[in-house]
């Protein structure tokens, strides 16, 4: 469920679980850091398939 539009999803999920969007900041920060690592370090995105034999 993390596809564009992320902003709309944040507001819908915050309403469902009854927390404020500002309380999701640590999770979104971690998500963006992991996304940046996978995007800019190509070996991270190909490591698991290589290790499993694909």
Rosetta blueprint (number, residue, H / E / L):
1 X L
2 X L
3 X L
4 X L
5 X L
6 X H
7 X H
8 X H
9 X H
10 X H
11 X H
12 X H
13 X H
14 X H
15 X H
16 X H
17 X H
18 X L
19 X L
20 X L
21 X H
22 X H
23 X H
24 X H
25 X H
26 X H
27 X H
28 X H
29 X H
30 X H
31 X H
32 X H
33 X H
34 X H
35 X H
36 X H
37 X H
38 X H
39 X H
40 X H
41 X L
42 X H
43 X H
44 X H
45 X H
46 X H
47 X H
48 X H
49 X H
50 X H
51 X H
52 X L
53 X L
54 X L
